[in-house]
Amino acid sequence: MNPLDRYESLVDDVDAFRAACDRSLPSVVRANGVAASPDRVREAFDESGVAYEPVDWHDGLFRLPDGNPGGNWPYVHGWTHGQEEVSVLPTLALDPRPGERVWDACAAPGSKTTQIADAMDDEGTVVANDNNLGRLSALRHNAERLGITNTIVTNQDARNFSTKPLAFDEFDRALVDAPCSCEGTCRKNPDVLDQWTLDHVHAVAGIQKGVLARAVQATRPGGTVVYSTCTFAPEENEAVLDHVLANEDCGLVAFDLPLDTDPGVTEWEGETYDESVTRAKRIYPHRNDTGGFFCAKLRVGGEGDGSDGEGVAA
Ligand SMILES: C[S@@+](CC[C@H](N)C(=O)[O-])C[C@H]1O[C@@H](n2cnc3c(N)ncnc32)[C@H](O)[C@@H]1O
């Protein structure tokens, strides 16, 4: 079974959705503000003959038509990082500030960790955690190449994360960029569709619920938690939010993203979810010519008030 068949009832234009899922994904880099501004990266590309196309909805993202993000000196010198367009969205929603304490619960290989550190002007503390030691070595390598110094690395199962090794016991913000069935990455890795099973979806949903619950518990009252996946499956998205809303002290807030999105769904295969999951964002590939993604923003310590007083940088 092709899992994309399951989502035909959710999308506005089935043919456009299926056609976009069949196209290969553009190669994209993010300017690393810790080392160089987007303007400086643009100049460096011009000086060194790297072909690029700026992404119109976010300053500092560049599509590279030659498809080789690492084959130029701005990359080697840590001015850029290969990062898919939709992958920058959770950090925009998280909106971390310089000096804060931020937990990246499932962090490796560190695309979002390093973007968070950049958004914090490399000040404060990012705790980059992952349960996979091998993937953490890639994260360390990326942080070093990009010149990030505010990040410490932990290797724990995020579901039982202990703050004991840290000098503090709660965070201002937390990101759960969860392990998932990765359906939305089919444009760069079509194998995910062949390997897909419903059993895996249910198994990973259990992990997602545990990690998101721990992130809410580890974040101070009034703090922000962002939940993201690169999959379309409501079992791994809205159902996870619904579970955590029912069991932890938190609420979903409305927020803006600078590209076309669809709201979270409140019904799926006989299940219904809390009405507030419509505040989450679904990103379908045909809407912005990107990968598929899901992103939600939670406020700890009470119901979301339906608005995001902090705004989201574009
Ligand atoms: C989608 S990837 C994270 C990508 C990363 N945020 C980035 O932007 O580069 C999910 C990660 O979750 C990790 N993971 C899976 N189960 C975990 C658990 N129980 N606790 C912590 N990390 C886990 C995987 O090793 C994987 O690196």
The ligand as an SDF file (V2000), in Angstrom:
LIG
                    3D

 27 29  0  0  0  0  0  0  0  0999 V2000
   13.5900   13.8450   12.9700 C   0  0  0  0  0  0  0  0  0  0  0  0
   15.0840   13.3430   13.7170 S   0  0  0  0  0  0  0  0  0  0  0  0
   15.6890   14.8580   14.4090 C   0  0  0  0  0  0  0  0  0  0  0  0
   16.3000   15.8070   13.4010 C   0  0  0  0  0  0  0  0  0  0  0  0
   16.9440   16.9930   14.0850 C   0  0  0  0  0  0  0  0  0  0  0  0
   16.0050   17.7050   14.9380 N   0  0  0  0  0  0  0  0  0  0  0  0
   17.5290   17.9850   13.0910 C   0  0  0  0  0  0  0  0  0  0  0  0
   16.9270   19.0140   12.8130 O   0  0  0  0  0  0  0  0  0  0  0  0
   18.6400   17.7400   12.5990 O   0  0  0  0  0  0  0  0  0  0  0  0
   14.5390   12.5010   15.1430 C   0  0  0  0  0  0  0  0  0  0  0  0
   15.6360   12.1370   16.1060 C   0  0  0  0  0  0  0  0  0  0  0  0
   15.0390   11.5650   17.2770 O   0  0  0  0  0  0  0  0  0  0  0  0
   15.9600   10.6670   17.8300 C   0  0  0  0  0  0  0  0  0  0  0  0
   15.2050    9.8490   18.7970 N   0  0  0  0  0  0  0  0  0  0  0  0
   14.4090    8.7680   18.5710 C   0  0  0  0  0  0  0  0  0  0  0  0
   13.8710    8.3220   19.7160 N   0  0  0  0  0  0  0  0  0  0  0  0
   14.3400    9.1270   20.7050 C   0  0  0  0  0  0  0  0  0  0  0  0
   14.1600    9.1640   22.1190 C   0  0  0  0  0  0  0  0  0  0  0  0
   13.3520    8.2860   22.7380 N   0  0  0  0  0  0  0  0  0  0  0  0
   14.8120   10.1160   22.8320 N   0  0  0  0  0  0  0  0  0  0  0  0
   15.6170   11.0100   22.2040 C   0  0  0  0  0  0  0  0  0  0  0  0
   15.8400   11.0180   20.8730 N   0  0  0  0  0  0  0  0  0  0  0  0
   15.1910   10.0920   20.1310 C   0  0  0  0  0  0  0  0  0  0  0  0
   16.5470    9.9530   16.6330 C   0  0  0  0  0  0  0  0  0  0  0  0
   17.7990    9.3930   16.9570 O   0  0  0  0  0  0  0  0  0  0  0  0
   16.6600   11.1060   15.6150 C   0  0  0  0  0  0  0  0  0  0  0  0
   17.9390   11.6530   15.6380 O   0  0  0  0  0  0  0  0  0  0  0  0
  1  2  1  0
  2  3  1  0
  2 10  1  0
  3  4  1  0
  4  5  1  0
  5  6  1  0
  5  7  1  0
  7  8  2  0
  7  9  1  0
 10 11  1  0
 11 12  1  0
 11 26  1  0
 12 13  1  0
 13 14  1  0
 13 24  1  0
 14 15  1  0
 14 23  1  0
 15 16  2  0
 16 17  1  0
 17 18  1  0
 17 23  2  0
 18 19  1  0
 18 20  2  0
 20 21  1  0
 21 22  2  0
 22 23  1  0
 24 25  1  0
 24 26  1  0
 26 27  1  0
M  CHG  2   2   1   9  -1
M  END
$$$$
